Amino acid sequence: MKSTTVRRVGLSIALATALASVAACGSSGSSDSSGGSGKDDKAVGKGATRVSPIAALRSAEQSTDKADSAKVESSTVMGSLMSMDAKGNLGWGDGLTGTLTMTYTGGTLADTMRAAGSTSMEARYLPDAYYARMGEKFAEQADGKHWIKYDYDDLAKLGGSSGAYLKDQIQNSTPNQSVKLLLASGDVTKVGTEPVRGQQTTHYAGTVDVADLAAKNSNLTASQLAAMKKQLTAAGVTTEHVDIWINAQDLLVKKIEKGQMSSGQYTQTAFYSDYGVKADATVPPASDTEDFTALLKKQGLTPGSGDTATGSGTSS
């Protein structure tokens, strides 16, 4: 496997693993749109009748946040770049933790992974980094090691402003961020009541300005935001349509986010269940783990030359 292929595969994994967590738990948000912290009561949801979509979403935002963990099933399609399914348990009580199994089903990333000998992998998320388990073919080029470690700080450096944004999203991801998207947009409509996997739910929808929300719901600096907006414009991303489904316990059970990119439409769909489920992850053995930045250096490559958010760094 050539050094350019190692770099291409490594950056592809970084992108896909980061996007899997973002798709599963929604876009990040640091602002509190709930009108109150609600941290005095650990119980999740009360199922009370809401007088407006805003009131209902504020309750759902608080209840989902307090639940701390859930079983997640998600699918992501990003134009011709990739399509991917992910499932597992994720927790967000003290930073993002948990494990996802990801399967690449199409796009250029799937082709890249197939060339590396695998179209499915395990990802473990811990507060300071995530780990991706590779197949035997890739391990042969990494001193026999099967795990790649992606430190969040290194991810930010690797992808510039895009990497900084992904780092911010991963570390602050919770399912209720999709609810926050609608609250922050000011455009919320109650669509109606619908069954979702056997549960009766209320469906809400709205449209958000992506660049505006990147500014409102992240911890990026002014220069990082400016660069991020430039990249969004170049990618053809302007607005995003968000649909969410809330059950009788005021918990998010489904979300769909759709938008348009220059490479095609992107869609992220996620289902949530078993709130409160155990969600943890262990650090893989050090003897079987290679740090991605160190791997690049061993291949004679310069970290930070790729753009993990747009995929331009995946070309050889």
C-alpha angles and dihedrals in degrees: 000000000000121000090247088055091050089052092045093049093044094051091044090055091047091053097043095045092048093047091048091061092043092049092046096049105025133241116321124258132184098180121089110229094170097091091235141027096245089197094135093082122051094190114109119232134338102210093227122162110266123217095208142012090251092055091047093050093048090055092046091049091055096042095049092047092053093050089075097199145025146173108262134200116180142168126198130192120184108181111267092336099080152325117206141170123210135183137173144090123303131185129195105179093108107011124314113310134164145073132279130187109214128198121192109217104175150339132069093304090057089051090051093049092046089055088053090055102257141073095183132053145164121246124196119198122205129170096264104028146359129232129214123199114221132200128256095265092059092042089060088066094044102058091272094301118141103193128070118201119212111193109206092229090052090048090057091051093046094055103032112212091351091052091049090052093049091049090051092048096048095048093047100036119134128151091248090068088085087057089049090053091062094043091051093046095060088217108106127151129181104228097184143263121309138167116249116189093330097318125108108235142174116238121217128180142180146151124251135193105241099205092046092051092047086061096044099042108042141064096234124137121247092258092048090050092050091051091045093053089049090054092047090053092048090050090052094243115145112139136016129206114218127197122182134180121209124195130216091273090059091250126138110245102168140013136180124191119187134181143148127256130182087251092052140281121327123209130181120190126179137177122202128201143149094042110202093032118150109270119177140133134206126219110253117243111285089226090061097041132088123192109233095225090051090047091055092050091050088054090052093250129136117241114227098036095107134071107226095186099056097032094236089124090064095072118098 
